[in-house]
Amino acid sequence: RAAAAFAVEAARRYRHLHATWLPYVVEHRDYGVGHHPVNLDPATAARKRMLFAEEYQPWDPAAADVFGASERSYYRSSRGTRWSATDGSGAVRLFAVRDGRIVSWTGPGAWQGPVDLGPDDLGAGVTTVVAAAGTDGALHLAARTNDGRVVVRPVADGTWTDLGTPNPGDAARYVGSPTLAPNADGRLQVFVVNAGGGLSSRWERLEGGWHPWFDLEGSDLQDPCDALLDASGRIEVVAAARTGLVLWRQTVPDGGILRGTVPALPPAGTATFAVNEDGRPEVHYRRAGTAAV
């Protein structure tokens, strides 16, 4: 952990000194990764074992894959589930994080970008960004800051609103990456896997401002979750636990949310919504042990 922290800091200083976003650092889990389901297909796992034996072990004969890393690959911080969105005019926007700042491309056709979107008014960099279209077609962003806070803003001419964290203090670093969905009446709502492994949410009030963090319960959830507004006008949220999928759904449009389960094979990693042509939501995920979708 110490070596990784020094490497990340060295890369940050180099980028600052040379005014560049390279090298791009992607952190993966190591210790404890064996607690997560196998998420690599057999061929990839076999190649990873071969590389470990031929390229690494000759220089460190005492090394052994005691954590099961050869069969698994998990990000240290998730990349979220919705890095693209289509606005009311039909334009597609892509979003990514480079060196703590959000960049965006606009298409399709002749893609324009990247455009730097900050965050200059946050006082902190971000690790993850997700996007969602409101009921009026305007795009909004939700991001996780380096210190575990959730922030939101409209894409067009917007400033960040700091929603804080459901787990203040040292536990904030264990808070996951947010997802964002509009209610049927247009009010935005964010969801995040909290430090206790459950689901927490904040939403805009009709009279303005945001409702405090609310615990929607759950346990053993794997970051991140995903959310959408379905064809009936109700928000649905899905998250993967290590043994199955968990679903939250509004009982009525703009109403309270109840938790249930989804018939599923054991998942390995993120569960993501898609929508059929007839409007029915689907949940896509990788199957534990085979990595098949």
Backbone hydrogen bonds in HBPLUS format (Angstrom, degrees):
<---DONOR---> <-ACCEPTOR-->    atom                        ^
c    i                          cat <-CA-CA->   ^        H-A-AA   ^      H-
h    n   atom  resd res      DA  || num        DHA   H-A  angle D-A-AA Bond
n    s   type  num  typ     dist DA aas  dist angle  dist       angle   num
A0005-ALA N   A0001-ARG O   2.93 MM   4  6.16 157.2  1.98 148.4 154.6     1
A0006-PHE N   A0002-ALA O   2.97 MM   4  6.27 157.6  2.02 153.2 158.6     2
A0007-ALA N   A0003-ALA O   2.98 MM   4  6.20 157.5  2.03 147.0 153.4     3
A0008-VAL N   A0004-ALA O   2.93 MM   4  6.16 161.5  1.97 153.6 157.9     4
A0009-GLU N   A0005-ALA O   3.03 MM   4  6.19 159.2  2.07 145.4 151.2     5
A0010-ALA N   A0006-PHE O   2.86 MM   4  6.06 156.4  1.91 149.2 156.0     6
A0011-ALA N   A0007-ALA O   3.00 MM   4  6.24 158.4  2.04 147.9 153.2     7
A0012-ARG N   A0008-VAL O   2.99 MM   4  6.24 154.0  2.06 144.6 152.0     8
A0013-ARG N   A0009-GLU O   2.96 MM   4  6.22 162.9  1.99 153.3 156.9     9
A0014-TYR N   A0010-ALA O   3.00 MM   4  6.21 155.9  2.06 146.9 153.8    10
A0015-ARG N   A0011-ALA O   2.99 MM   4  6.23 162.8  2.02 151.4 155.4    11
A0016-HIS N   A0012-ARG O   3.01 MM   4  6.26 161.2  2.05 150.9 156.1    12
A0017-LEU N   A0013-ARG O   2.90 MM   4  6.04 161.5  1.93 150.5 155.4    13
A0018-HIS N   A0014-TYR O   2.99 MM   4  6.12 156.2  2.05 152.7 158.0    14
A0019-ALA N   A0015-ARG O   2.83 MM   4  5.55 108.2  2.35 139.4 153.3    15
A0020-THR N   A0015-ARG O   3.13 MM   5  4.93 157.2  2.18 132.2 139.1    16
A0076-ARG N   A0027-GLU O   2.79 MM  49  5.31 166.7  1.81 129.6 126.9    17
A0029-ARG N   A0074-TYR O   2.82 MM  45  5.66 161.8  1.86 157.0 160.9    18
A0033-VAL N   A0030-ASP O   3.03 MM   3  5.51 160.1  2.08 138.5 138.6    19
A0035-HIS N   A0032-GLY O   3.04 MM   3  5.73 167.8  2.05 120.7 124.6    20
A0036-HIS N   A0033-VAL O   3.03 MM   3  5.59 164.1  2.05 117.1 122.3    21
A0289-GLY N   A0038-VAL O   2.93 MM 251  4.93 165.9  1.95 131.2 136.0    22
A0040-LEU N   A0071-GLU O   3.29 MM  31  5.54 137.8  2.48 153.2 143.1    23
A0045-ALA N   A0041-ASP O   3.01 MM   4  6.24 165.0  2.04 162.3 167.2    24
A0046-ALA N   A0042-PRO O   2.93 MM   4  6.08 155.7  1.99 147.1 153.6    25
A0047-ARG N   A0043-ALA O   3.07 MM   4  6.33 157.1  2.12 146.0 151.7    26
A0048-LYS N   A0044-THR O   2.94 MM   4  6.16 154.6  2.00 147.6 155.1    27
A0049-ARG N   A0045-ALA O   2.94 MM   4  6.21 155.3  2.00 149.4 155.5    28
A0050-MET N   A0046-ALA O   3.00 MM   4  6.23 154.1  2.07 144.9 152.2    29
A0051-LEU N   A0047-ARG O   2.93 MM   4  6.18 161.8  1.96 152.5 156.4    30
A0052-PHE N   A0048-LYS O   3.01 MM   4  6.19 155.6  2.07 144.8 151.7    31
A0053-ALA N   A0049-ARG O   2.99 MM   4  6.19 157.6  2.04 147.1 152.8    32
A0054-GLU N   A0050-MET O   2.87 MM   4  6.02 159.5  1.92 153.9 159.6    33
A0055-GLU N   A0051-LEU O   2.82 MM   4  5.36 156.6  1.87 140.3 147.3    34
A0056-TYR N   A0052-PHE O   3.25 MM   4  5.07 143.7  2.38 115.4 124.4    35
A0057-GLN N   A0052-PHE O   2.96 MM   5  6.24 165.3  1.98 170.1 175.0    36
A0059-TRP N   A0056-TYR O   2.98 MM   3  5.72 146.7  2.09 123.1 131.5    37
A0060-ASP N   A0057-GLN O   2.97 MM   3  4.76 142.7  2.11  98.3 110.0    38
A0063-ALA N   A0060-ASP O   2.89 MM   3  5.59 165.9  1.91 126.9 131.8    39
A0066-VAL N   A0064-ALA O   2.91 MM   2  5.56 134.7  2.12 103.7  90.4    40
A0071-GLU N   A0068-GLY O   3.28 MM   3  5.88 157.8  2.33 114.4 120.0    41
A0072-ARG N   A0069-ALA O   3.17 MM   3  5.06 161.8  2.20 103.5 109.1    42
A0131-ALA N   A0082-ARG O   2.86 MM  49  5.81 150.1  1.95 157.7 167.3    43
A0095-PHE N   A0083-TRP O   2.84 MM  12  5.22 155.1  1.90 162.8 162.8    44
A0085-ALA N   A0093-ARG O   3.01 MM   8  5.48 148.6  2.11 149.3 158.2    45
A0093-ARG N   A0085-ALA O   2.84 MM   8  5.48 170.7  1.84 168.4 171.4    46
A0087-ASP N   A0091-ALA O   2.97 MM   4  5.63 156.5  2.02 159.6 162.6    47
A0090-GLY N   A0087-ASP O   3.03 MM   3  5.48 164.2  2.05 117.5 122.6    48
A0088-GLY N   A0137-GLY O   2.92 MM  49  3.84 138.2  2.09 116.5 117.3    49
A0092-VAL N   A0107-GLY O   2.94 MM  15  5.20 162.1  1.97 127.8 131.9    50
A0107-GLY N   A0092-VAL O   2.93 MM  15  5.20 155.9  1.99 151.2 157.5    51
A0094-LEU N   A0105-TRP O   2.93 MM  11  5.10 160.5  1.97 143.5 149.2    52
A0105-TRP N   A0094-LEU O   2.97 MM  11  5.10 150.1  2.06 136.7 144.5    53
A0096-ALA N   A0103-VAL O   3.04 MM   7  5.50 151.4  2.13 153.1 158.2    54
A0103-VAL N   A0096-ALA O   2.90 MM   7  5.50 162.9  1.92 155.8 160.9    55
A0098-ARG N   A0101-ARG O   2.74 MM   3  5.28 164.6  1.77 160.3 162.2    56
A0101-ARG N   A0098-ARG O   2.99 MM   3  5.28 162.1  2.02 114.1 120.0    57
A0126-VAL N   A0100-GLY O   3.00 MM  26  4.65 155.7  2.06 109.6 116.9    58
A0102-ILE N   A0118-GLY O   2.68 MM  16  5.68 145.3  1.79 148.2 160.4    59
A0117-LEU N   A0102-ILE O   2.74 MM  15  5.30 175.9  1.75 162.4 162.0    60
A0104-SER N   A0115-VAL O   2.93 MM  11  5.11 142.5  2.08 131.1 143.0    61
A0115-VAL N   A0104-SER O   2.84 MM  11  5.11 152.3  1.91 140.1 149.3    62
A0106-THR N   A0112-GLN O   2.83 MM   6  5.14 151.8  1.91 143.7 153.3    63
A0112-GLN N   A0106-THR O   2.85 MM   6  5.14 163.8  1.87 150.5 155.4    64
A0146-ASN N   A0125-GLY O   2.94 MM  21  5.79 148.8  2.04 147.9 144.0    65
A0127-THR N   A0144-ARG O   2.81 MM  17  5.75 160.8  1.84 160.8 165.9    66
A0144-ARG N   A0128-THR O   3.06 MM  16  5.33 150.2  2.16 136.5 143.5    67
A0130-VAL N   A0142-ALA O   2.85 MM  12  5.40 154.7  1.92 159.2 167.3    68
A0142-ALA N   A0130-VAL O   2.99 MM  12  5.40 154.6  2.05 147.3 151.6    69
A0132-ALA N   A0140-HIS O   3.02 MM   8  5.50 149.5  2.11 150.9 157.6    70
A0140-HIS N   A0132-ALA O   2.87 MM   8  5.50 153.5  1.95 154.6 163.0    71
A0134-GLY N   A0138-ALA O   2.73 MM   4  5.38 170.9  1.74 160.0 161.8    72
A0137-GLY N   A0134-GLY O   2.95 MM   3  5.17 165.0  1.97 113.1 116.7    73
A0155-VAL N   A0139-LEU O   2.97 MM  16  5.63 173.8  1.97 138.3 138.6    74
A0141-LEU N   A0153-ARG O   2.76 MM  12  5.38 170.3  1.77 169.8 172.7    75
A0153-ARG N   A0141-LEU O   3.04 MM  12  5.38 148.1  2.15 143.7 147.1    76
A0143-ALA N   A0151-VAL O   2.83 MM   8  5.34 157.0  1.89 155.7 161.7    77
A0151-VAL N   A0143-ALA O   2.97 MM   8  5.34 160.7  2.00 149.3 154.8    78
A0145-THR N   A0149-ARG O   2.89 MM   4  5.24 161.2  1.93 147.0 153.3    79
A0148-GLY N   A0145-THR O   3.02 MM   3  5.33 159.8  2.06 119.7 118.4    80
A0150-VAL N   A0164-GLY O   2.82 MM  14  5.64 158.6  1.87 152.0 154.0    81
A0163-LEU N   A0150-VAL O   2.82 MM  13  5.39 154.4  1.88 159.2 167.3    82
A0152-VAL N   A0161-THR O   3.02 MM   9  5.25 155.5  2.08 140.9 148.0    83
A0161-THR N   A0152-VAL O   2.71 MM   9  5.25 155.6  1.76 157.0 165.5    84
A0172-ALA N   A0169-GLY O   3.09 MM   3  5.75 163.3  2.12 119.3 124.5    85
A0174-TYR N   A0171-ALA O   2.96 MM   3  5.60 160.7  2.00 120.2 126.5    86
A0175-VAL N   A0172-ALA O   3.08 MM   3  5.34 166.4  2.10 111.8 115.8    87
A0176-GLY N   A0193-VAL O   2.82 MM  17  5.07 172.5  1.83 170.3 168.1    88
A0179-THR N   A0191-PHE O   2.91 MM  12  5.38 143.2  2.05 150.0 158.9    89
A0191-PHE N   A0179-THR O   2.98 MM  12  5.38 156.1  2.04 148.8 153.4    90
A0181-ALA N   A0189-GLN O   3.02 MM   8  5.53 157.5  2.07 157.2 164.3    91
A0189-GLN N   A0181-ALA O   2.88 MM   8  5.53 142.0  2.02 156.1 168.0    92
A0183-ASN N   A0187-ARG O   2.64 MM   4  5.18 157.5  1.69 150.1 158.3    93
A0186-GLY N   A0183-ASN O   2.93 MM   3  5.15 162.9  1.96 113.0 116.8    94
A0204-GLU N   A0188-LEU O   2.97 MM  16  5.68 160.9  2.01 167.2 170.4    95
A0190-VAL N   A0202-ARG O   2.88 MM  12  5.50 159.7  1.92 163.4 170.0    96
A0202-ARG N   A0190-VAL O   3.19 MM  12  5.50 148.6  2.30 137.4 145.7    97
A0192-VAL N   A0200-SER O   2.97 MM   8  5.46 148.9  2.07 152.6 156.8    98
A0200-SER N   A0192-VAL O   2.92 MM   8  5.46 166.6  1.94 160.5 164.9    99
A0194-ASN N   A0198-GLY O   2.84 MM   4  5.51 152.6  1.92 139.8 148.3   100
A0197-GLY N   A0194-ASN O   3.01 MM   3  5.47 165.5  2.03 117.9 121.2   101
A0221-LEU N   A0197-GLY O   3.00 MM  24  5.00 162.7  2.03 134.7 136.5   102
A0199-LEU N   A0217-GLU O   3.01 MM  18  5.57 158.3  2.06 131.5 135.8   103
A0216-LEU N   A0199-LEU O   2.74 MM  17  5.26 154.1  1.80 154.3 161.8   104
A0201-SER N   A0214-PHE O   2.92 MM  13  5.29 147.3  2.03 142.2 152.8   105
A0214-PHE N   A0201-SER O   2.84 MM  13  5.29 150.7  1.93 147.5 157.4   106
A0211-HIS N   A0203-TRP O   2.81 MM   8  5.54 168.8  1.82 166.8 165.2   107
A0205-ARG N   A0209-GLY O   2.88 MM   4  5.70 167.2  1.90 147.0 148.6   108
A0208-GLY N   A0205-ARG O   3.16 MM   3  5.04 160.8  2.20 101.0 106.2   109
A0222-GLN N   A0240-ALA O   2.68 MM  18  5.53 157.7  1.72 166.4 169.9   110
A0226-ASP N   A0238-VAL O   2.95 MM  12  5.45 149.0  2.05 154.4 163.2   111
A0238-VAL N   A0226-ASP O   2.87 MM  12  5.45 159.4  1.91 154.3 161.2   112
A0228-LEU N   A0236-GLU O   3.02 MM   8  5.60 146.9  2.13 152.2 161.1   113
A0236-GLU N   A0228-LEU O   2.91 MM   8  5.60 161.0  1.94 164.7 171.0   114
A0230-ASP N   A0234-ARG O   2.90 MM   4  5.51 172.5  1.91 147.7 145.5   115
A0233-GLY N   A0230-ASP O   2.95 MM   3  5.47 163.6  1.97 119.7 123.1   116
A0250-GLN N   A0235-ILE O   3.06 MM  15  5.64 154.4  2.13 157.8 165.0   117
A0237-VAL N   A0248-TRP O   2.83 MM  11  4.98 160.0  1.87 145.5 148.3   118
A0248-TRP N   A0237-VAL O   2.78 MM  11  4.98 161.5  1.81 148.2 153.7   119
A0239-ALA N   A0246-VAL O   3.01 MM   7  5.40 151.9  2.09 153.1 159.7   120
A0246-VAL N   A0239-ALA O   2.86 MM   7  5.40 167.0  1.88 167.2 170.3   121
A0241-ALA N   A0244-GLY O   2.82 MM   3  5.34 168.8  1.83 167.2 170.1   122
A0247-LEU N   A0260-GLY O   3.04 MM  13  5.22 164.8  2.06 124.7 129.3   123
A0260-GLY N   A0247-LEU O   2.67 MM  13  5.22 152.7  1.74 161.8 170.9   124
A0249-ARG N   A0258-LEU O   2.94 MM   9  5.57 151.9  2.02 150.4 158.5   125
A0258-LEU N   A0249-ARG O   3.04 MM   9  5.57 167.8  2.05 140.5 138.2   126
A0251-THR N   A0256-GLY O   2.95 MM   5  6.07 151.8  2.03 158.6 165.4   127
A0255-GLY N   A0252-VAL O   2.95 MM   3  5.11 150.1  2.04 139.6 135.8   128
A0288-ALA N   A0266-PRO O   2.88 MM  22  5.65 179.3  1.88 149.7 149.5   129
A0268-ALA N   A0286-ARG O   2.70 MM  18  5.35 144.1  1.83 154.4 154.8   130
A0272-THR N   A0284-HIS O   2.90 MM  12  5.24 163.8  1.93 150.8 156.2   131
A0284-HIS N   A0272-THR O   2.81 MM  12  5.24 170.1  1.82 154.7 157.7   132
A0274-ALA N   A0282-GLU O   2.95 MM   8  5.13 144.6  2.07 140.3 143.8   133
A0282-GLU N   A0274-ALA O   2.71 MM   8  5.13 159.4  1.75 148.8 148.7   134
A0276-ASN N   A0280-ARG O   2.84 MM   4  5.23 174.7  1.84 152.8 153.0   135
A0279-GLY N   A0276-ASN O   2.95 MM   3  5.15 160.7  1.99 110.8 114.5   136
A0287-ARG N   A0292-ALA O   2.77 MM   5  5.37 159.9  1.81 150.2 156.2   137
A0290-THR N   A0287-ARG O   3.38 MM   3  5.94 148.4  2.49 122.9 131.6   138
A0291-ALA N   A0287-ARG O   2.90 MM   4  5.02 152.9  1.97 167.3 161.6   139
